[in-house]
Amino acid sequence: MLSFRLHTGSTESLDGRNTYSRTVEAFDEDAFLTGLFIATQASLAISRAKVENLEKALATSREIGTAIG
C-alpha cells in the first residue's frame, strides 16, 4: 500500500490518497514519486475547490443581505 496525506490547509479534516496492490513490494521509487506528484495535484485541487465554495457562499450571503435590506 502506498499512502499520502493530502495537505489542504484544513484543520477540520484529514484527507488522504491510498493506492493498493495485490503484489508484494509492488511500489518502487518511481511509483512513490508519481504518487507524490498526484497527491500534490490533488491537494491543490481540493484546496482550490474549498476556496471557490467559500467565495460562492460569501457572495450568496451578500445577495441575501442585500435582498433583506
mmCIF file of the N, C-alpha and C atoms, coordinates in Angstrom:
data_MODEL
# 
_entry.id   MODEL 
# 
loop_
_atom_site.group_PDB 
_atom_site.id 
_atom_site.type_symbol 
_atom_site.label_atom_id 
_atom_site.label_alt_id 
_atom_site.label_comp_id 
_atom_site.label_asym_id 
_atom_site.label_entity_id 
_atom_site.label_seq_id 
_atom_site.pdbx_PDB_ins_code 
_atom_site.Cartn_x 
_atom_site.Cartn_y 
_atom_site.Cartn_z 
_atom_site.occupancy 
_atom_site.B_iso_or_equiv 
_atom_site.pdbx_formal_charge 
_atom_site.auth_seq_id 
_atom_site.auth_comp_id 
_atom_site.auth_asym_id 
_atom_site.auth_atom_id 
_atom_site.pdbx_PDB_model_num 
ATOM 1   N N  . MET A 1 1  ? 0.847   -1.165 0.000  1.00 0.00 ? 1  MET A N  1 
ATOM 2   C CA . MET A 1 1  ? 0.000   0.000  0.000  1.00 0.00 ? 1  MET A CA 1 
ATOM 3   C C  . MET A 1 1  ? 0.900   1.238  0.000  1.00 0.00 ? 1  MET A C  1 
ATOM 4   N N  . LEU A 1 2  ? 0.489   2.212  -0.780 1.00 0.00 ? 2  LEU A N  1 
ATOM 5   C CA . LEU A 1 2  ? 1.205   3.478  -0.881 1.00 0.00 ? 2  LEU A CA 1 
ATOM 6   C C  . LEU A 1 2  ? 0.226   4.571  -0.457 1.00 0.00 ? 2  LEU A C  1 
ATOM 7   N N  . SER A 1 3  ? 0.554   5.288  0.618  1.00 0.00 ? 3  SER A N  1 
ATOM 8   C CA . SER A 1 3  ? -0.365  6.278  1.182  1.00 0.00 ? 3  SER A CA 1 
ATOM 9   C C  . SER A 1 3  ? 0.280   7.649  1.236  1.00 0.00 ? 3  SER A C  1 
ATOM 10  N N  . PHE A 1 4  ? -0.544  8.658  0.964  1.00 0.00 ? 4  PHE A N  1 
ATOM 11  C CA . PHE A 1 4  ? -0.099  10.048 1.038  1.00 0.00 ? 4  PHE A CA 1 
ATOM 12  C C  . PHE A 1 4  ? -1.156  10.862 1.760  1.00 0.00 ? 4  PHE A C  1 
ATOM 13  N N  . ARG A 1 5  ? -0.720  11.727 2.641  1.00 0.00 ? 5  ARG A N  1 
ATOM 14  C CA . ARG A 1 5  ? -1.631  12.667 3.272  1.00 0.00 ? 5  ARG A CA 1 
ATOM 15  C C  . ARG A 1 5  ? -1.764  13.867 2.348  1.00 0.00 ? 5  ARG A C  1 
ATOM 16  N N  . LEU A 1 6  ? -2.995  14.295 2.141  1.00 0.00 ? 6  LEU A N  1 
ATOM 17  C CA . LEU A 1 6  ? -3.243  15.456 1.291  1.00 0.00 ? 6  LEU A CA 1 
ATOM 18  C C  . LEU A 1 6  ? -3.343  16.685 2.194  1.00 0.00 ? 6  LEU A C  1 
ATOM 19  N N  . HIS A 1 7  ? -2.408  17.588 2.036  1.00 0.00 ? 7  HIS A N  1 
ATOM 20  C CA . HIS A 1 7  ? -2.378  18.814 2.843  1.00 0.00 ? 7  HIS A CA 1 
ATOM 21  C C  . HIS A 1 7  ? -3.230  19.867 2.138  1.00 0.00 ? 7  HIS A C  1 
ATOM 22  N N  . THR A 1 8  ? -4.423  20.088 2.691  1.00 0.00 ? 8  THR A N  1 
ATOM 23  C CA . THR A 1 8  ? -5.364  21.012 2.060  1.00 0.00 ? 8  THR A CA 1 
ATOM 24  C C  . THR A 1 8  ? -5.561  22.281 2.872  1.00 0.00 ? 8  THR A C  1 
ATOM 25  N N  . GLY A 1 9  ? -4.821  22.418 3.948  1.00 0.00 ? 9  GLY A N  1 
ATOM 26  C CA . GLY A 1 9  ? -4.953  23.610 4.771  1.00 0.00 ? 9  GLY A CA 1 
ATOM 27  C C  . GLY A 1 9  ? -6.101  23.535 5.756  1.00 0.00 ? 9  GLY A C  1 
ATOM 28  N N  . SER A 1 10 ? -6.805  22.433 5.785  1.00 0.00 ? 10 SER A N  1 
ATOM 29  C CA . SER A 1 10 ? -7.949  22.276 6.676  1.00 0.00 ? 10 SER A CA 1 
ATOM 30  C C  . SER A 1 10 ? -7.506  21.674 8.004  1.00 0.00 ? 10 SER A C  1 
ATOM 31  N N  . THR A 1 11 ? -8.006  22.230 9.088  1.00 0.00 ? 11 THR A N  1 
ATOM 32  C CA . THR A 1 11 ? -7.767  21.636 10.400 1.00 0.00 ? 11 THR A CA 1 
ATOM 33  C C  . THR A 1 11 ? -8.960  20.793 10.832 1.00 0.00 ? 11 THR A C  1 
ATOM 34  N N  . GLU A 1 12 ? -10.012 20.811 10.023 1.00 0.00 ? 12 GLU A N  1 
ATOM 35  C CA . GLU A 1 12 ? -11.239 20.096 10.361 1.00 0.00 ? 12 GLU A CA 1 
ATOM 36  C C  . GLU A 1 12 ? -11.266 18.663 9.836  1.00 0.00 ? 12 GLU A C  1 
ATOM 37  N N  . SER A 1 13 ? -10.440 18.363 8.861  1.00 0.00 ? 13 SER A N  1 
ATOM 38  C CA . SER A 1 13 ? -10.463 17.022 8.294  1.00 0.00 ? 13 SER A CA 1 
ATOM 39  C C  . SER A 1 13 ? -9.065  16.595 7.861  1.00 0.00 ? 13 SER A C  1 
ATOM 40  N N  . LEU A 1 14 ? -8.885  15.305 7.803  1.00 0.00 ? 14 LEU A N  1 
ATOM 41  C CA . LEU A 1 14 ? -7.649  14.735 7.268  1.00 0.00 ? 14 LEU A CA 1 
ATOM 42  C C  . LEU A 1 14 ? -7.996  14.077 5.950  1.00 0.00 ? 14 LEU A C  1 
ATOM 43  N N  . ASP A 1 15 ? -7.274  14.448 4.918  1.00 0.00 ? 15 ASP A N  1 
ATOM 44  C CA . ASP A 1 15 ? -7.519  13.887 3.599  1.00 0.00 ? 15 ASP A CA 1 
ATOM 45  C C  . ASP A 1 15 ? -6.325  13.036 3.211  1.00 0.00 ? 15 ASP A C  1 
ATOM 46  N N  . GLY A 1 16 ? -6.590  11.975 2.471  1.00 0.00 ? 16 GLY A N  1 
ATOM 47  C CA . GLY A 1 16 ? -5.505  11.098 2.071  1.00 0.00 ? 16 GLY A CA 1 
ATOM 48  C C  . GLY A 1 16 ? -5.777  10.415 0.746  1.00 0.00 ? 16 GLY A C  1 
ATOM 49  N N  . ARG A 1 17 ? -4.713  9.874  0.188  1.00 0.00 ? 17 ARG A N  1 
ATOM 50  C CA . ARG A 1 17 ? -4.798  9.118  -1.060 1.00 0.00 ? 17 ARG A CA 1 
ATOM 51  C C  . ARG A 1 17 ? -4.059  7.815  -0.836 1.00 0.00 ? 17 ARG A C  1 
ATOM 52  N N  . ASN A 1 18 ? -4.756  6.707  -1.021 1.00 0.00 ? 18 ASN A N  1 
ATOM 53  C CA . ASN A 1 18 ? -4.167  5.382  -0.844 1.00 0.00 ? 18 ASN A CA 1 
ATOM 54  C C  . ASN A 1 18 ? -4.197  4.623  -2.157 1.00 0.00 ? 18 ASN A C  1 
ATOM 55  N N  . THR A 1 19 ? -3.114  3.908  -2.418 1.00 0.00 ? 19 THR A N  1 
ATOM 56  C CA . THR A 1 19 ? -3.031  3.059  -3.595 1.00 0.00 ? 19 THR A CA 1 
ATOM 57  C C  . THR A 1 19 ? -2.685  1.653  -3.112 1.00 0.00 ? 19 THR A C  1 
ATOM 58  N N  . TYR A 1 20 ? -3.442  0.689  -3.578 1.00 0.00 ? 20 TYR A N  1 
ATOM 59  C CA . TYR A 1 20 ? -3.261  -0.689 -3.147 1.00 0.00 ? 20 TYR A CA 1 
ATOM 60  C C  . TYR A 1 20 ? -2.738  -1.555 -4.288 1.00 0.00 ? 20 TYR A C  1 
ATOM 61  N N  . SER A 1 21 ? -2.053  -2.623 -3.925 1.00 0.00 ? 21 SER A N  1 
ATOM 62  C CA . SER A 1 21 ? -1.588  -3.599 -4.905 1.00 0.00 ? 21 SER A CA 1 
ATOM 63  C C  . SER A 1 21 ? -1.721  -4.992 -4.311 1.00 0.00 ? 21 SER A C  1 
ATOM 64  N N  . ARG A 1 22 ? -2.029  -5.940 -5.155 1.00 0.00 ? 22 ARG A N  1 
ATOM 65  C CA . ARG A 1 22 ? -2.087  -7.338 -4.720 1.00 0.00 ? 22 ARG A CA 1 
ATOM 66  C C  . ARG A 1 22 ? -0.703  -7.978 -4.735 1.00 0.00 ? 22 ARG A C  1 
ATOM 67  N N  . THR A 1 23 ? 0.268   -7.286 -5.329 1.00 0.00 ? 23 THR A N  1 
ATOM 68  C CA . THR A 1 23 ? 1.625   -7.802 -5.456 1.00 0.00 ? 23 THR A CA 1 
ATOM 69  C C  . THR A 1 23 ? 2.486   -7.279 -4.313 1.00 0.00 ? 23 THR A C  1 
ATOM 70  N N  . VAL A 1 24 ? 3.285   -8.151 -3.740 1.00 0.00 ? 24 VAL A N  1 
ATOM 71  C CA . VAL A 1 24 ? 4.201   -7.751 -2.671 1.00 0.00 ? 24 VAL A CA 1 
ATOM 72  C C  . VAL A 1 24 ? 5.295   -6.857 -3.260 1.00 0.00 ? 24 VAL A C  1 
ATOM 73  N N  . GLU A 1 25 ? 5.620   -5.801 -2.543 1.00 0.00 ? 25 GLU A N  1 
ATOM 74  C CA . GLU A 1 25 ? 6.658   -4.844 -2.956 1.00 0.00 ? 25 GLU A CA 1 
ATOM 75  C C  . GLU A 1 25 ? 6.420   -4.318 -4.372 1.00 0.00 ? 25 GLU A C  1 
ATOM 76  N N  . ALA A 1 26 ? 5.180   -3.969 -4.649 1.00 0.00 ? 26 ALA A N  1 
ATOM 77  C CA . ALA A 1 26 ? 4.804   -3.510 -5.993 1.00 0.00 ? 26 ALA A CA 1 
ATOM 78  C C  . ALA A 1 26 ? 5.243   -2.077 -6.274 1.00 0.00 ? 26 ALA A C  1 
ATOM 79  N N  . PHE A 1 27 ? 5.502   -1.305 -5.240 1.00 0.00 ? 27 PHE A N  1 
ATOM 80  C CA . PHE A 1 27 ? 5.777   0.118  -5.418 1.00 0.00 ? 27 PHE A CA 1 
ATOM 81  C C  . PHE A 1 27 ? 7.263   0.402  -5.257 1.00 0.00 ? 27 PHE A C  1 
ATOM 82  N N  . ASP A 1 28 ? 7.856   0.941  -6.295 1.00 0.00 ? 28 ASP A N  1 
ATOM 83  C CA . ASP A 1 28 ? 9.264   1.317  -6.262 1.00 0.00 ? 28 ASP A CA 1 
ATOM 84  C C  . ASP A 1 28 ? 9.382   2.837  -6.124 1.00 0.00 ? 28 ASP A C  1 
ATOM 85  N N  . GLU A 1 29 ? 10.568  3.377  -6.281 1.00 0.00 ? 29 GLU A N  1 
ATOM 86  C CA . GLU A 1 29 ? 10.789  4.817  -6.130 1.00 0.00 ? 29 GLU A CA 1 
ATOM 87  C C  . GLU A 1 29 ? 9.999   5.615  -7.178 1.00 0.00 ? 29 GLU A C  1 
ATOM 88  N N  . ASP A 1 30 ? 9.923   5.097  -8.395 1.00 0.00 ? 30 ASP A N  1 
ATOM 89  C CA . ASP A 1 30 ? 9.148   5.785  -9.434 1.00 0.00 ? 30 ASP A CA 1 
ATOM 90  C C  . ASP A 1 30 ? 7.671   5.853  -9.070 1.00 0.00 ? 30 ASP A C  1 
ATOM 91  N N  . ALA A 1 31 ? 7.151   4.762  -8.512 1.00 0.00 ? 31 ALA A N  1 
ATOM 92  C CA . ALA A 1 31 ? 5.753   4.749  -8.082 1.00 0.00 ? 31 ALA A CA 1 
ATOM 93  C C  . ALA A 1 31 ? 5.541   5.761  -6.955 1.00 0.00 ? 31 ALA A C  1 
ATOM 94  N N  . PHE A 1 32 ? 6.501   5.832  -6.037 1.00 0.00 ? 32 PHE A N  1 
ATOM 95  C CA . PHE A 1 32 ? 6.404   6.796  -4.950 1.00 0.00 ? 32 PHE A CA 1 
ATOM 96  C C  . PHE A 1 32 ? 6.394   8.224  -5.486 1.00 0.00 ? 32 PHE A C  1 
ATOM 97  N N  . LEU A 1 33 ? 7.303   8.533  -6.399 1.00 0.00 ? 33 LEU A N  1 
ATOM 98  C CA . LEU A 1 33 ? 7.384   9.889  -6.951 1.00 0.00 ? 33 LEU A CA 1 
ATOM 99  C C  . LEU A 1 33 ? 6.134   10.236 -7.757 1.00 0.00 ? 33 LEU A C  1 
ATOM 100 N N  . THR A 1 34 ? 5.626   9.279  -8.505 1.00 0.00 ? 34 THR A N  1 
ATOM 101 C CA . THR A 1 34 ? 4.376   9.506  -9.250 1.00 0.00 ? 34 THR A CA 1 
ATOM 102 C C  . THR A 1 34 ? 3.228   9.743  -8.293 1.00 0.00 ? 34 THR A C  1 
ATOM 103 N N  . GLY A 1 35 ? 3.144   8.933  -7.243 1.00 0.00 ? 35 GLY A N  1 
ATOM 104 C CA . GLY A 1 35 ? 2.099   9.114  -6.232 1.00 0.00 ? 35 GLY A CA 1 
ATOM 105 C C  . GLY A 1 35 ? 2.204   10.450 -5.532 1.00 0.00 ? 35 GLY A C  1 
ATOM 106 N N  . LEU A 1 36 ? 3.431   10.871 -5.247 1.00 0.00 ? 36 LEU A N  1 
ATOM 107 C CA . LEU A 1 36 ? 3.649   12.170 -4.608 1.00 0.00 ? 36 LEU A CA 1 
ATOM 108 C C  . LEU A 1 36 ? 3.173   13.303 -5.510 1.00 0.00 ? 36 LEU A C  1 
ATOM 109 N N  . PHE A 1 37 ? 3.473   13.201 -6.795 1.00 0.00 ? 37 PHE A N  1 
ATOM 110 C CA . PHE A 1 37 ? 3.025   14.211 -7.753 1.00 0.00 ? 37 PHE A CA 1 
ATOM 111 C C  . PHE A 1 37 ? 1.494   14.265 -7.800 1.00 0.00 ? 37 PHE A C  1 
ATOM 112 N N  . ILE A 1 38 ? 0.863   13.106 -7.889 1.00 0.00 ? 38 ILE A N  1 
ATOM 113 C CA . ILE A 1 38 ? -0.609  13.056 -7.946 1.00 0.00 ? 38 ILE A CA 1 
ATOM 114 C C  . ILE A 1 38 ? -1.211  13.585 -6.653 1.00 0.00 ? 38 ILE A C  1 
ATOM 115 N N  . ALA A 1 39 ? -0.633  13.224 -5.516 1.00 0.00 ? 39 ALA A N  1 
ATOM 116 C CA . ALA A 1 39 ? -1.140  13.711 -4.227 1.00 0.00 ? 39 ALA A CA 1 
ATOM 117 C C  . ALA A 1 39 ? -1.009  15.225 -4.119 1.00 0.00 ? 39 ALA A C  1 
ATOM 118 N N  . THR A 1 40 ? 0.094   15.770 -4.613 1.00 0.00 ? 40 THR A N  1 
ATOM 119 C CA . THR A 1 40 ? 0.288   17.220 -4.596 1.00 0.00 ? 40 THR A CA 1 
ATOM 120 C C  . THR A 1 40 ? -0.765  17.917 -5.447 1.00 0.00 ? 40 THR A C  1 
ATOM 121 N N  . GLN A 1 41 ? -1.004  17.391 -6.642 1.00 0.00 ? 41 GLN A N  1 
ATOM 122 C CA . GLN A 1 41 ? -2.013  17.973 -7.526 1.00 0.00 ? 41 GLN A CA 1 
ATOM 123 C C  . GLN A 1 41 ? -3.401  17.862 -6.911 1.00 0.00 ? 41 GLN A C  1 
ATOM 124 N N  . ALA A 1 42 ? -3.695  16.729 -6.284 1.00 0.00 ? 42 ALA A N  1 
ATOM 125 C CA . ALA A 1 42 ? -4.995  16.541 -5.635 1.00 0.00 ? 42 ALA A CA 1 
ATOM 126 C C  . ALA A 1 42 ? -5.166  17.532 -4.482 1.00 0.00 ? 42 ALA A C  1 
ATOM 127 N N  . SER A 1 43 ? -4.113  17.747 -3.700 1.00 0.00 ? 43 SER A N  1 
ATOM 128 C CA . SER A 1 43 ? -4.176  18.715 -2.599 1.00 0.00 ? 43 SER A CA 1 
ATOM 129 C C  . SER A 1 43 ? -4.485  20.109 -3.112 1.00 0.00 ? 43 SER A C  1 
ATOM 130 N N  . LEU A 1 44 ? -3.823  20.494 -4.181 1.00 0.00 ? 44 LEU A N  1 
ATOM 131 C CA . LEU A 1 44 ? -4.066  21.817 -4.763 1.00 0.00 ? 44 LEU A CA 1 
ATOM 132 C C  . LEU A 1 44 ? -5.490  21.939 -5.284 1.00 0.00 ? 44 LEU A C  1 
ATOM 133 N N  . ALA A 1 45 ? -5.984  20.898 -5.949 1.00 0.00 ? 45 ALA A N  1 
ATOM 134 C CA . ALA A 1 45 ? -7.344  20.928 -6.491 1.00 0.00 ? 45 ALA A CA 1 
ATOM 135 C C  . ALA A 1 45 ? -8.377  20.998 -5.377 1.00 0.00 ? 45 ALA A C  1 
ATOM 136 N N  . ILE A 1 46 ? -8.190  20.224 -4.317 1.00 0.00 ? 46 ILE A N  1 
ATOM 137 C CA . ILE A 1 46 ? -9.139  20.248 -3.191 1.00 0.00 ? 46 ILE A CA 1 
ATOM 138 C C  . ILE A 1 46 ? -9.113  21.607 -2.510 1.00 0.00 ? 46 ILE A C  1 
ATOM 139 N N  . SER A 1 47 ? -7.917  22.153 -2.299 1.00 0.00 ? 47 SER A N  1 
ATOM 140 C CA . SER A 1 47 ? -7.807  23.474 -1.661 1.00 0.00 ? 47 SER A CA 1 
ATOM 141 C C  . SER A 1 47 ? -8.501  24.538 -2.495 1.00 0.00 ? 47 SER A C  1 
ATOM 142 N N  . ARG A 1 48 ? -8.306  24.508 -3.793 1.00 0.00 ? 48 ARG A N  1 
ATOM 143 C CA . ARG A 1 48 ? -8.930  25.495 -4.685 1.00 0.00 ? 48 ARG A CA 1 
ATOM 144 C C  . ARG A 1 48 ? -10.447 25.345 -4.677 1.00 0.00 ? 48 ARG A C  1 
ATOM 145 N N  . ALA A 1 49 ? -10.931 24.118 -4.673 1.00 0.00 ? 49 ALA A N  1 
ATOM 146 C CA . ALA A 1 49 ? -12.381 23.887 -4.644 1.00 0.00 ? 49 ALA A CA 1 
ATOM 147 C C  . ALA A 1 49 ? -12.986 24.434 -3.348 1.00 0.00 ? 49 ALA A C  1 
ATOM 148 N N  . LYS A 1 50 ? -12.281 24.258 -2.233 1.00 0.00 ? 50 LYS A N  1 
ATOM 149 C CA . LYS A 1 50 ? -12.775 24.789 -0.964 1.00 0.00 ? 50 LYS A CA 1 
ATOM 150 C C  . LYS A 1 50 ? -12.831 26.312 -0.991 1.00 0.00 ? 50 LYS A C  1 
ATOM 151 N N  . VAL A 1 51 ? -11.807 26.944 -1.567 1.00 0.00 ? 51 VAL A N  1 
ATOM 152 C CA . VAL A 1 51 ? -11.784 28.403 -1.680 1.00 0.00 ? 51 VAL A CA 1 
ATOM 153 C C  . VAL A 1 51 ? -12.949 28.878 -2.556 1.00 0.00 ? 51 VAL A C  1 
ATOM 154 N N  . GLU A 1 52 ? -13.173 28.210 -3.675 1.00 0.00 ? 52 GLU A N  1 
ATOM 155 C CA . GLU A 1 52 ? -14.272 28.592 -4.569 1.00 0.00 ? 52 GLU A CA 1 
ATOM 156 C C  . GLU A 1 52 ? -15.614 28.450 -3.871 1.00 0.00 ? 52 GLU A C  1 
ATOM 157 N N  . ASN A 1 53 ? -15.791 27.386 -3.082 1.00 0.00 ? 53 ASN A N  1 
ATOM 158 C CA . ASN A 1 53 ? -17.048 27.210 -2.346 1.00 0.00 ? 53 ASN A CA 1 
ATOM 159 C C  . ASN A 1 53 ? -17.244 28.310 -1.314 1.00 0.00 ? 53 ASN A C  1 
ATOM 160 N N  . LEU A 1 54 ? -16.178 28.688 -0.627 1.00 0.00 ? 54 LEU A N  1 
ATOM 161 C CA . LEU A 1 54 ? -16.284 29.769 0.357  1.00 0.00 ? 54 LEU A CA 1 
ATOM 162 C C  . LEU A 1 54 ? -16.592 31.098 -0.316 1.00 0.00 ? 54 LEU A C  1 
ATOM 163 N N  . GLU A 1 55 ? -15.966 31.353 -1.473 1.00 0.00 ? 55 GLU A N  1 
ATOM 164 C CA . GLU A 1 55 ? -16.249 32.590 -2.201 1.00 0.00 ? 55 GLU A CA 1 
ATOM 165 C C  . GLU A 1 55 ? -17.703 32.626 -2.660 1.00 0.00 ? 55 GLU A C  1 
ATOM 166 N N  . LYS A 1 56 ? -18.208 31.500 -3.125 1.00 0.00 ? 56 LYS A N  1 
ATOM 167 C CA . LYS A 1 56 ? -19.601 31.426 -3.560 1.00 0.00 ? 56 LYS A CA 1 
ATOM 168 C C  . LYS A 1 56 ? -20.555 31.634 -2.380 1.00 0.00 ? 56 LYS A C  1 
ATOM 169 N N  . ALA A 1 57 ? -20.233 31.048 -1.243 1.00 0.00 ? 57 ALA A N  1 
ATOM 170 C CA . ALA A 1 57 ? -21.066 31.208 -0.048 1.00 0.00 ? 57 ALA A CA 1 
ATOM 171 C C  . ALA A 1 57 ? -21.082 32.660 0.407  1.00 0.00 ? 57 ALA A C  1 
ATOM 172 N N  . LEU A 1 58 ? -19.939 33.323 0.353  1.00 0.00 ? 58 LEU A N  1 
ATOM 173 C CA . LEU A 1 58 ? -19.866 34.737 0.740  1.00 0.00 ? 58 LEU A CA 1 
ATOM 174 C C  . LEU A 1 58 ? -20.702 35.602 -0.195 1.00 0.00 ? 58 LEU A C  1 
ATOM 175 N N  . ALA A 1 59 ? -20.598 35.341 -1.493 1.00 0.00 ? 59 ALA A N  1 
ATOM 176 C CA . ALA A 1 59 ? -21.370 36.111 -2.460 1.00 0.00 ? 59 ALA A CA 1 
ATOM 177 C C  . ALA A 1 59 ? -22.868 35.905 -2.248 1.00 0.00 ? 59 ALA A C  1 
ATOM 178 N N  . THR A 1 60 ? -23.274 34.660 -2.008 1.00 0.00 ? 60 THR A N  1 
ATOM 179 C CA . THR A 1 60 ? -24.679 34.361 -1.751 1.00 0.00 ? 60 THR A CA 1 
ATOM 180 C C  . THR A 1 60 ? -25.161 35.054 -0.496 1.00 0.00 ? 60 THR A C  1 
ATOM 181 N N  . SER A 1 61 ? -24.333 35.043 0.544  1.00 0.00 ? 61 SER A N  1 
ATOM 182 C CA . SER A 1 61 ? -24.688 35.708 1.787  1.00 0.00 ? 61 SER A CA 1 
ATOM 183 C C  . SER A 1 61 ? -24.895 37.205 1.576  1.00 0.00 ? 61 SER A C  1 
ATOM 184 N N  . ARG A 1 62 ? -24.035 37.808 0.777  1.00 0.00 ? 62 ARG A N  1 
ATOM 185 C CA . ARG A 1 62 ? -24.180 39.252 0.477  1.00 0.00 ? 62 ARG A CA 1 
ATOM 186 C C  . ARG A 1 62 ? -25.456 39.520 -0.295 1.00 0.00 ? 62 ARG A C  1 
ATOM 187 N N  . GLU A 1 63 ? -25.781 38.636 -1.271 1.00 0.00 ? 63 GLU A N  1 
ATOM 188 C CA . GLU A 1 63 ? -27.021 38.799 -2.043 1.00 0.00 ? 63 GLU A CA 1 
ATOM 189 C C  . GLU A 1 63 ? -28.237 38.698 -1.133 1.00 0.00 ? 63 GLU A C  1 
ATOM 190 N N  . ILE A 1 64 ? -28.217 37.760 -0.205 1.00 0.00 ? 64 ILE A N  1 
ATOM 191 C CA . ILE A 1 64 ? -29.341 37.606 0.717  1.00 0.00 ? 64 ILE A CA 1 
ATOM 192 C C  . ILE A 1 64 ? -29.436 38.840 1.605  1.00 0.00 ? 64 ILE A C  1 
ATOM 193 N N  . GLY A 1 65 ? -28.278 39.312 2.088  1.00 0.00 ? 65 GLY A N  1 
ATOM 194 C CA . GLY A 1 65 ? -28.289 40.501 2.921  1.00 0.00 ? 65 GLY A CA 1 
ATOM 195 C C  . GLY A 1 65 ? -28.817 41.718 2.190  1.00 0.00 ? 65 GLY A C  1 
ATOM 196 N N  . THR A 1 66 ? -28.496 41.860 0.899  1.00 0.00 ? 66 THR A N  1 
ATOM 197 C CA . THR A 1 66 ? -28.988 42.962 0.088  1.00 0.00 ? 66 THR A CA 1 
ATOM 198 C C  . THR A 1 66 ? -30.489 42.832 -0.126 1.00 0.00 ? 66 THR A C  1 
ATOM 199 N N  . ALA A 1 67 ? -30.955 41.611 -0.376 1.00 0.00 ? 67 ALA A N  1 
ATOM 200 C CA . ALA A 1 67 ? -32.375 41.390 -0.601 1.00 0.00 ? 67 ALA A CA 1 
ATOM 201 C C  . ALA A 1 67 ? -33.196 41.668 0.643  1.00 0.00 ? 67 ALA A C  1 
ATOM 202 N N  . ILE A 1 68 ? -32.652 41.321 1.788  1.00 0.00 ? 68 ILE A N  1 
ATOM 203 C CA . ILE A 1 68 ? -33.370 41.556 3.044  1.00 0.00 ? 68 ILE A CA 1 
ATOM 204 C C  . ILE A 1 68 ? -33.354 43.038 3.386  1.00 0.00 ? 68 ILE A C  1 
ATOM 205 N N  . GLY A 1 69 ? -32.269 43.678 3.026  1.00 0.00 ? 69 GLY A N  1 
ATOM 206 C CA . GLY A 1 69 ? -32.186 45.116 3.103  1.00 0.00 ? 69 GLY A CA 1 
ATOM 207 C C  . GLY A 1 69 ? -31.746 45.734 4.322  1.00 0.00 ? 69 GLY A C  1 
# 
